[in-house]
Amino acid sequence: MRTYIGRQQAISAEDFAELALGTPLELWLGVDGETDEERSAREDAARDILADNPNLPDDLVRIAAQVIEENPDLFDVVPLVRPARRRTAGKGAAA
């Protein structure tokens, strides 16, 4: 089954987020290893986008709430039980 938002096909969760935001996630989250200059430029671009669309944060919260409401199974998390660590007597001790 294929999912489209507008004319764009969304394949992954990142695609859905990018299409909902109208911008790449990296603009808001940054990327590993970016320089101070790159971070400054990215933040300037983000500020410009927010200045042009001051309702964007509220719209995103609304979208997130709707997704959570429509997909409560997203939070059906089962904790994994870790096996007990074994203690071995004399491990690493000199004989």
TAHU-V588229 format. One record per residue. N is the residue number from 0. PSI is psi in radians with two decimals (none if undefined). OMEGA is omega in degrees with one decimal (NA if undefined). NEAR is the number of other C-alpha atoms within 10 Angstrom. Layout:
n:N psi:PSI omega:OMEGA near:NEAR
n:N psi:PSI omega:OMEGA near:NEAR
This chain:
n:0 psi:2.32 omega:179.3 near:2
n:1 psi:2.53 omega:179.9 near:6
n:2 psi:2.28 omega:179.7 near:12
n:3 psi:2.46 omega:170.6 near:11
n:4 psi:1.93 omega:-170.2 near:11
n:5 psi:-2.20 omega:177.9 near:8
n:6 psi:0.05 omega:-176.8 near:7
n:7 psi:2.35 omega:176.2 near:11
n:8 psi:2.28 omega:177.1 near:13
n:9 psi:2.08 omega:-176.9 near:17
n:10 psi:-0.63 omega:-175.5 near:11
n:11 psi:3.00 omega:176.3 near:10
n:12 psi:-0.63 omega:178.5 near:9
n:13 psi:-0.66 omega:177.1 near:12
n:14 psi:-0.78 omega:179.0 near:16
n:15 psi:-0.80 omega:-179.1 near:17
n:16 psi:-0.77 omega:-179.3 near:17
n:17 psi:-0.73 omega:179.6 near:16
n:18 psi:-0.62 omega:177.4 near:18
n:19 psi:-0.72 omega:-179.8 near:14
n:20 psi:-0.57 omega:-173.5 near:16
n:21 psi:0.13 omega:179.1 near:9
n:22 psi:2.77 omega:175.8 near:13
n:23 psi:2.54 omega:178.9 near:15
n:24 psi:-0.60 omega:-177.5 near:15
n:25 psi:-0.47 omega:178.6 near:11
n:26 psi:-0.65 omega:-176.4 near:16
n:27 psi:-0.56 omega:-174.4 near:13
n:28 psi:-0.32 omega:-176.5 near:11
n:29 psi:3.12 omega:179.1 near:14
n:30 psi:2.65 omega:178.1 near:12
n:31 psi:2.37 omega:174.6 near:7
n:32 psi:0.19 omega:179.4 near:8
n:33 psi:2.56 omega:-180.0 near:11
n:34 psi:2.93 omega:176.8 near:10
n:35 psi:-0.65 omega:179.4 near:9
n:36 psi:-0.75 omega:178.6 near:9
n:37 psi:-0.72 omega:178.6 near:13
n:38 psi:-0.74 omega:179.5 near:16
n:39 psi:-0.76 omega:179.1 near:12
n:40 psi:-0.72 omega:179.9 near:13
n:41 psi:-0.77 omega:179.6 near:18
n:42 psi:-0.65 omega:176.0 near:16
n:43 psi:-0.76 omega:178.9 near:13
n:44 psi:-0.73 omega:178.8 near:14
n:45 psi:-0.72 omega:177.8 near:15
n:46 psi:-0.71 omega:178.5 near:13
n:47 psi:-0.73 omega:179.7 near:12
n:48 psi:-0.77 omega:179.0 near:13
n:49 psi:-0.59 omega:177.7 near:13
n:50 psi:-0.66 omega:179.1 near:11
n:51 psi:-0.44 omega:-177.8 near:10
n:52 psi:1.34 omega:-176.6 near:11
n:53 psi:-0.28 omega:179.3 near:12
n:54 psi:-0.04 omega:-176.2 near:10
n:55 psi:-0.83 omega:179.6 near:14
n:56 psi:-0.75 omega:178.7 near:12
n:57 psi:-0.68 omega:178.5 near:10
n:58 psi:-0.70 omega:-179.9 near:14
n:59 psi:-0.70 omega:177.7 near:14
n:60 psi:-0.71 omega:179.2 near:11
n:61 psi:-0.75 omega:178.7 near:12
n:62 psi:-0.79 omega:-179.9 near:15
n:63 psi:-0.75 omega:179.1 near:13
n:64 psi:-0.69 omega:179.1 near:12
n:65 psi:-0.75 omega:178.9 near:11
n:66 psi:-0.76 omega:179.3 near:12
n:67 psi:-0.75 omega:-179.6 near:13
n:68 psi:-0.69 omega:-177.7 near:11
n:69 psi:-0.29 omega:-176.9 near:10
n:70 psi:1.11 omega:-177.7 near:11
n:71 psi:-0.37 omega:179.2 near:9
n:72 psi:-0.21 omega:176.6 near:9
n:73 psi:-0.43 omega:-176.2 near:10
n:74 psi:0.28 omega:173.8 near:8
n:75 psi:1.39 omega:-175.8 near:8
n:76 psi:2.30 omega:178.1 near:7
n:77 psi:2.12 omega:180.0 near:6
n:78 psi:2.44 omega:177.3 near:6
n:79 psi:2.34 omega:179.6 near:6
n:80 psi:2.20 omega:178.2 near:6
n:81 psi:2.40 omega:176.9 near:6
n:82 psi:2.56 omega:179.2 near:6
n:83 psi:2.46 omega:177.7 near:6
n:84 psi:2.35 omega:178.3 near:6
n:85 psi:2.45 omega:173.1 near:6
n:86 psi:2.19 omega:178.1 near:7
n:87 psi:2.22 omega:-179.0 near:7
n:88 psi:2.30 omega:174.5 near:7
n:89 psi:0.13 omega:179.7 near:8
n:90 psi:2.15 omega:179.0 near:7
n:91 psi:-0.02 omega:179.9 near:7
n:92 psi:2.57 omega:179.0 near:6
n:93 psi:2.47 omega:-178.5 near:5
n:94 psi:none omega:NA near:4
